[in-house]
Amino acid sequence: MDTRLLRTLLVLARTGSFTAAATEQHLVQSTVTSQVKALERHLGARLFDRLPTGARLTEAGRRAVEHAREVLAAEQRLRDAVRGSTAVEGDVRIGAPESVCAYRLPQRIADVALRWPGITVHLSPVGTREALAGVRNGGLDLGLVLEEAVVASGLEVTALGVEPIELVTAPGVAVDERYFLLEEGCSYTDRFVRELAATPNITRFGSIEAVRSCVMAGLGWTVLPRVAVAEQLDAGTLHTVRDLPDSTLFLVTDPRRSKSAAVRAVAAALT
């Protein structure tokens, strides 16, 4: 079997879009469509439901994804064994909080790309639950989570550093009548909400930029990592109401899965 078909399967399963899968693999959309159809013919099952909102895995597709990861991991181990430890190349999938994706990882990934051009890093913004689940089921090679502590049976958890968290608002906003926070699943905002004495007026967003823009417009308060508001604090467009408990950044891996040379290299770069 052509393992390129399996790679297309995994990319389409992750993106849920034929267009996005084609763009990521530098292919035309018709090629992705043809590869998926070829794989479905080979396996004798429909792997995706084609919906107006995108491509959704069928039950057979979910089983295929699980085994495709194992096949590709075995292929990478074979390449590593044949080429020797100096050949560091392949795909590495990382799931991390949005703030980490936006402010902590770009330079590290750039350093990895400069040292090992054969490594391709796929970065997905996810919460703690999704990161742990992705590492467990093989959808992610590495998970990064921001928490006070992480209990993850069967997984290896390594503390990388501390992320300061702050409650901020725009100058002149004195009453915390409304909070603009990231979606549920963001550990530091969920912790903040749990510790509030009263039920607050909360608007949730999926992006740091949206949250920050609303607060800079004087609409309310927010909770964000200091790194995400450092520029605005320096410029005076936001100010700190008070410091909140720090979060620790943890690296999560599955010791039961053998790691390719590329995964080991990226993990070392992160630590």
C-alpha positions as CSV (number, residue, x, y, z in Angstrom):
1,M,0.0,0.0,0.0
2,D,1.2,3.5,-0.8
3,T,1.7,5.2,2.5
4,R,1.0,8.5,0.9
5,L,-2.6,7.5,1.0
6,L,-2.4,7.0,4.8
7,R,-0.8,10.4,5.3
8,T,-3.6,12.0,3.3
9,L,-6.1,10.1,5.5
10,L,-4.6,11.5,8.7
11,V,-4.3,15.0,7.4
12,L,-7.9,15.0,6.2
13,A,-9.1,13.4,9.5
14,R,-7.4,16.2,11.4
15,T,-8.4,19.2,9.2
16,G,-11.9,17.9,8.2
17,S,-11.5,19.7,4.9
18,F,-10.3,18.5,1.5
19,T,-9.1,22.0,0.7
20,A,-7.1,22.3,3.9
21,A,-5.7,18.8,3.4
22,A,-4.6,19.7,-0.1
23,T,-3.0,23.0,1.0
24,E,-1.1,21.4,3.8
25,Q,0.3,18.7,1.6
26,H,1.0,21.1,-1.4
27,L,-1.4,19.2,-3.6
28,V,-4.4,20.1,-5.6
29,Q,-7.8,19.2,-4.1
30,S,-8.6,16.7,-6.9
31,T,-5.5,14.7,-5.9
32,V,-6.6,14.5,-2.3
33,T,-10.0,13.4,-3.4
34,S,-8.5,10.7,-5.7
35,Q,-6.2,9.4,-2.9
36,V,-9.1,9.1,-0.5
37,K,-11.2,7.2,-3.0
38,A,-8.3,4.9,-3.8
39,L,-7.8,4.2,-0.1
40,E,-11.5,3.5,0.3
41,R,-11.4,1.1,-2.7
42,H,-8.4,-0.7,-1.3
43,L,-9.9,-1.1,2.2
44,G,-13.4,-1.8,0.9
45,A,-15.1,0.7,3.2
46,R,-16.2,4.3,3.2
47,L,-13.9,6.3,5.4
48,F,-15.4,9.8,5.3
49,D,-18.9,11.2,5.0
50,R,-18.8,14.2,2.6
51,L,-20.9,16.9,4.3
52,P,-21.5,20.6,3.4
53,T,-19.5,21.4,6.5
54,G,-16.6,19.2,5.5
55,A,-15.3,15.6,5.7
56,R,-16.3,13.6,8.8
57,L,-14.8,10.3,9.7
58,T,-17.1,7.2,9.6
59,E,-16.7,4.5,12.2
60,A,-14.6,2.6,9.7
61,G,-12.6,5.8,9.1
62,R,-11.8,6.1,12.8
63,R,-10.5,2.6,12.9
64,A,-8.5,3.2,9.8
65,V,-6.9,6.3,11.4
66,E,-5.8,4.4,14.5
67,H,-4.1,1.7,12.5
68,A,-2.7,4.2,9.9
69,R,-0.8,6.0,12.6
70,E,0.8,2.7,13.7
71,V,1.8,1.8,10.1
72,L,3.4,5.2,9.5
73,A,5.2,5.1,12.9
74,A,6.6,1.7,11.9
75,E,7.6,3.1,8.5
76,Q,9.5,5.9,10.3
77,R,11.2,3.5,12.6
78,L,12.3,1.5,9.6
79,R,13.7,4.7,8.0
80,D,15.5,5.6,11.2
81,A,17.0,2.2,11.5
82,V,18.2,2.1,7.9
83,R,19.5,5.6,7.7
84,G,21.0,5.8,11.2
85,S,20.5,8.2,14.0
86,T,21.8,11.1,11.9
87,A,18.6,11.1,9.7
88,V,16.2,13.2,11.7
89,E,13.1,13.8,9.6
90,G,9.3,13.2,9.6
91,D,6.1,14.7,10.9
92,V,5.7,15.7,14.5
93,R,2.2,16.6,15.8
94,I,1.9,18.9,18.8
95,G,-1.2,20.0,20.7
96,A,-0.9,23.1,23.0
97,P,-2.9,26.0,24.4
98,E,-3.4,28.9,22.1
99,S,-1.1,31.2,24.0
100,V,1.7,28.6,23.9
101,C,1.1,28.1,20.1
102,A,1.2,31.9,19.5
103,Y,3.9,33.1,21.9
104,R,6.1,30.3,23.1
105,L,6.4,27.7,20.2
106,P,7.1,29.7,17.0
107,Q,10.8,30.4,17.8
108,R,11.4,26.9,19.1
109,I,9.8,25.4,15.9
110,A,11.9,27.8,13.8
111,D,15.0,26.6,15.6
112,V,14.0,23.0,14.9
113,A,13.4,23.7,11.2
114,L,16.8,25.4,10.9
115,R,18.7,22.5,12.5
116,W,16.6,19.7,11.0
117,P,15.0,20.8,7.7
118,G,13.4,17.3,7.3
119,I,11.1,17.8,10.3
120,T,7.6,19.1,9.7
121,V,5.8,20.2,12.8
122,H,2.0,20.2,12.8
123,L,0.7,22.5,15.6
124,S,-2.9,22.4,16.9
125,P,-4.4,24.7,19.6
126,V,-6.1,22.5,22.1
127,G,-7.1,22.5,25.8
128,T,-5.8,20.1,28.5
129,R,-8.4,17.5,27.9
130,E,-7.9,17.3,24.2
131,A,-4.1,17.3,24.6
132,L,-4.1,14.4,27.0
133,A,-6.7,12.5,24.8
134,G,-4.6,13.2,21.7
135,V,-1.4,11.8,23.3
136,R,-3.3,8.7,24.5
137,N,-4.9,7.8,21.2
138,G,-1.9,8.6,19.1
139,G,-3.4,11.7,17.4
140,L,-0.6,13.8,18.9
141,D,3.0,12.9,19.4
142,L,3.5,15.6,22.1
143,G,1.1,17.5,24.3
144,L,1.7,20.8,26.1
145,V,-0.7,21.8,28.9
146,L,-0.9,24.7,31.3
147,E,-2.0,23.5,34.7
148,E,-1.3,23.8,38.4
149,A,-0.6,20.0,38.3
150,V,-1.3,17.2,35.9
151,V,-2.4,13.7,36.8
152,A,-2.4,11.5,33.7
153,S,-2.2,7.8,34.4
154,G,0.1,6.0,32.0
155,L,1.5,9.2,30.5
156,E,4.9,10.8,31.1
157,V,4.6,14.4,32.3
158,T,7.5,16.8,32.5
159,A,7.4,20.3,33.9
160,L,9.0,22.8,31.5
161,G,8.5,26.1,33.2
162,V,6.1,28.6,34.8
163,E,3.7,30.9,32.9
164,P,2.6,34.0,34.9
165,I,-1.2,34.7,34.6
166,E,-2.7,38.1,35.1
167,L,-6.1,39.7,35.5
168,V,-6.1,42.8,33.2
169,T,-8.4,45.5,31.9
170,A,-8.1,48.8,30.1
171,P,-7.3,52.1,31.9
172,G,-10.5,53.7,33.3
173,V,-12.4,50.4,33.7
174,A,-12.9,50.2,37.4
175,V,-15.8,47.7,37.9
176,D,-15.6,44.1,37.0
177,E,-19.1,43.9,35.6
178,R,-18.2,41.7,32.6
179,Y,-15.4,39.2,31.9
180,F,-14.2,38.3,28.4
181,L,-12.6,34.9,28.7
182,L,-11.3,32.1,26.6
183,E,-13.6,29.1,26.0
184,E,-14.1,26.4,28.7
185,G,-11.3,24.0,28.8
186,C,-8.7,26.8,29.3
187,S,-7.3,25.8,32.6
188,Y,-6.4,29.2,34.0
189,T,-9.7,30.8,33.1
190,D,-11.7,27.9,34.4
191,R,-9.8,28.1,37.6
192,F,-10.5,31.8,37.9
193,V,-14.2,31.4,37.3
194,R,-14.4,28.6,40.0
195,E,-12.8,30.9,42.5
196,L,-15.2,33.9,41.9
197,A,-17.5,34.6,44.9
198,A,-20.5,35.6,42.7
199,T,-21.8,34.4,39.3
200,P,-20.2,36.8,36.8
201,N,-21.3,38.0,33.4
202,I,-19.0,36.1,31.1
203,T,-18.5,36.2,27.4
204,R,-16.4,33.4,26.0
205,F,-14.2,33.5,22.8
206,G,-12.1,31.0,21.1
207,S,-9.2,33.4,20.4
208,I,-6.8,35.4,22.5
209,E,-7.0,38.3,20.0
210,A,-10.8,38.6,20.3
211,V,-10.6,38.6,24.1
212,R,-7.9,41.1,24.2
213,S,-9.5,43.4,21.7
214,C,-12.8,43.5,23.7
215,V,-10.9,44.4,26.9
216,M,-8.8,47.0,25.2
217,A,-12.0,48.6,24.0
218,G,-13.0,49.1,27.7
219,L,-15.7,46.4,27.7
220,G,-14.5,44.5,30.7
221,W,-11.8,42.4,32.3
222,T,-9.9,39.3,31.2
223,V,-7.5,36.6,32.4
224,L,-4.5,35.9,30.2
225,P,-0.9,34.8,30.4
226,R,1.4,37.8,30.8
227,V,3.2,36.9,27.6
228,A,-0.1,37.5,25.7
229,V,-0.5,41.0,27.0
230,A,3.1,42.1,27.5
231,E,3.1,44.5,24.6
232,Q,-0.2,46.2,25.7
233,L,1.0,46.5,29.3
234,D,4.1,48.2,28.1
235,A,2.1,50.5,25.9
236,G,-0.4,51.4,28.6
237,T,-3.4,50.2,26.7
238,L,-4.0,47.5,29.3
239,H,-3.0,47.4,33.0
240,T,-2.8,44.7,35.6
241,V,-5.6,44.5,38.1
242,R,-3.7,41.8,40.0
243,D,-1.5,38.8,39.5
244,L,-3.1,35.4,39.6
245,P,-1.6,32.0,40.5
246,D,1.0,30.9,37.9
247,S,0.4,28.0,35.7
248,T,3.0,25.4,34.9
249,L,3.7,24.3,31.4
250,F,4.0,20.5,31.1
251,L,5.2,18.3,28.3
252,V,3.1,15.1,28.0
253,T,4.2,12.0,26.1
254,D,3.1,8.4,25.9
255,P,6.0,6.1,27.0
256,R,4.2,3.1,25.5
257,R,4.7,4.5,22.0
258,S,8.1,4.4,20.4
259,K,9.2,7.8,19.4
260,S,10.8,8.6,16.0
261,A,14.0,10.5,15.8
262,A,12.0,13.6,14.8
263,V,9.7,13.4,17.8
264,R,12.7,12.9,20.1
265,A,14.5,15.9,18.6
266,V,11.5,18.2,19.0
267,A,10.8,17.0,22.5
268,A,14.5,17.8,23.4
269,A,14.1,21.3,21.8
270,L,11.1,22.0,23.9
271,T,12.8,21.0,27.1
